[in-house]
């Protein structure tokens, strides 16, 4: 495994939201851990070869996902106070998040849609099973927090809903 492959793996870990990845092959072992400390992500990579051990500290800004940063640089500070009035719909399981029932179908829930309790908002695929994720609240969808076909963790925020 070369340095570019290791950097790509670090980027994948930061985007996917997993906390730890460990790969062991015949001639080396690599462990990548992502820690979230007050909204700063720190990625530590340990590479172990038969005769040497290398510890790489990835820069905090380099593996960060470019999409949230590029979307609105001044919006996150304003949203912190606004988000407190919204209800967060969280993932009940680990899997892959899908907004639609199939690629050629429209999304189940979009920003601005009014939803009711029990309505299917998205699908999470776990171990080849597709699970409908239903809303536990009624309201209006303010924001979709996860990209389509992205891996999600247990209790990861998926949607922001305005209950008003």
Secondary structure, 3 states (H helix, E strand, C coil): CCHHHHHHHHHHHHHHCCCEEEEECCCEEEEEEEEEECCEEEEEEEEEECCCEEEEECCCCCCCCHHHHHHCCCHHHHHHHHHHHCEEEECCCCEEEECCCCCCCCCCCCCCCEECCCCEEEEEEECCEEEEEECCCCEEEEEECCCCCEEECCCCEEEEEECC
